[in-house]
């Protein structure tokens, strides 16, 4: 009886090890290495424009996000609705996040902290991110954090640093932010 239990337990252990080694998709980088920003902005370059969609539970908000690197190396992030209501105006400079303006419902410390983490992951290089590429090579998945602070970035596009679409998901709080790049003519 003991012999068969040892055999079964070793077989199950061997099977689990084989499954883990086969099922793991290839990593771009391991934990601890620096992952480049999802969106790279050059100094003096014209603004990059994105359609932005914020989905929180049953609530939906959409508009336009405009991002620009200023001459003093400040990254300015402005979002507004299509009717002209300014949602927020943030800036990133030397790793510091500044709130220049923000609508009342978003002026909560936890909401602003969450947006700070998301925008830093988009525009600054970071450690402690697990990055994987899809099998067909079209989508990169970056995961970071645990529990309520967990977020997953899906980056779609052929050119590194210039994605066509970015989707940020916060599974525990059911928040999804989607950015679709607009053409230069707009």
N, C-alpha and C positions, 0 to 999 in steps of 0.2 A: 504494500500500500504506500509506504513512504517512498519507495523507489519510483513509483508511477507519479506521485505528486512532485517529486524533484524533476522528473522528466518533463511534466506538463509545465511547471513554473519556468524552467529553462527555455522551453520551446516558446512560451508566451513572451518572455523577456527578449529572446532573439527576434521574434516577429515584430515586437514594438520597436526595437532598435532599427530593423530593416525599414519599417514603415516611416520612421522619422527621417532616416537618411534619404529615402526616395521621395517623400512628399514635400520636403522643403524646397521651395522655389529658390532660384539663384538670387543671392543678395548682391546689391550694388555695393553696399558698405556694411560693415559690422558695427556694433555698438561701440562708441568711443571715437570713431573716426569722424572727420568733419564732412558734412554733407553740404554741397553748394546750395545757394538760395534757389527756390523754384522759379522766381522771376528776377532776372538780372537787369538792372537799369544802368545806363551809361550817363555820365555827366553831360549836361547840355542837350541831351536827346529830347525830342518832343515828348509830350505826355503819352502814356499808354492808357488806353481806354478799354473798359470791360463792362459787359452787362453783369449786374450783380443780383442774385436772388437769395434772400434769407428766408428759410423755412424753419419755424420754431413751432413744433407740435402742429396745431391747425392754422397757425398764423403765417401769412405769406407777405413778403415785402420785396419789391423789385425796383431797380433803378440803374444808375450808371456810376461806376467807380473810375476815378481818374487818379493816376499815380505818376509822380514825376520826381526825379532826383534834382535837387536844387544845386546851385553853384557851391554852396558851403557844405556839400555832402549830406544835406538833410533830405530824407525821403518824405514827400508830402502825399497823404492819402485822403482823398475827398470823395464822399458818396452823396448822391442826391437822387430823389425820385425823378421820374420823367416829367412831372409837373413843376419841378423847380424847388421842392422842399429839400433843404440840406439835411441829410441824416447825420453825418459826422464829418469832422475834419481832424485828422490825426497827423502826427509827424514822428518820424524816427530819426534820431541823431545820436551818434556815438553809442548805440545800444540802448538809449533811453527813449521811452515812449511818452509822448506828450499829447494830451487831449486839448485841442484848440477850441472845438465846439462839438456839441452832441445833443440830439433831441432828448427830451425829458424821459421817455420810457427806457432809453439805453443808459441813463446816468446812474447806474447801479455799479457798485464796486466790482462785484463778481462778473458782470457782463463786460465791463471795460477790461478786466484782467484777462478774460477769455479772448476778446478781440485782440488784445496786446499780444498774447501768445500766438494767435493765428497769423497776424501780420508780421511778427518777427520771424516765424517759420517760413513765410513766403519770401521776404526780402533780405534776410540775413543768413549767413552760414551758421550752422548749429551742430552741436554734438548730440549725443543721446537720442538719435533718431534711427529707427530701423527702416531701411529702404530696400524695396524689392521691385523687380521689373516683371511685367506680365510675360507669359510665354511667347506671345507674338511681338513683344518689344514696343507696343504702342502706348502702354500706360505704366507709369511708375507709382508705386504705393509707398507712402511714408507714414509710419505710425510712431506716436510718441505719447508718453504719459500712461497713467493707469487710473482705473476707477472713473470718477466723475471728470477728471482732468484729461482723460484719454481723447486723442483726436487722430483722425486718419485723413491724409491728403492723397487725393488721386490726381495725378498730373498727366494730361494727355497732350501730345504734340511731338513733332519730329525734331525740332531744334531745342537743345538744352538751354534753359534760361529764358526761352520765349515760348511758353506753352499756349496751346489753342484753348484749352479748358482746364480749370482747376475746380475740384470739388473737395470741400472740407466737411468732414462729418464728425459730430460729437455724439456717439451712439447712446450714452447714458442719459443725456438731456434732450435727445431728439432734435438737435440743431444741425441744419445743413446749410452751408454757404457755397454757392456755385458762381464761378466767374467764367464768362465766355468772352474771349478777346474780340474786340471790334476792329474793323479794318481801319487803316491809316487815314482814309478819306473823310471819316466822320469827325 
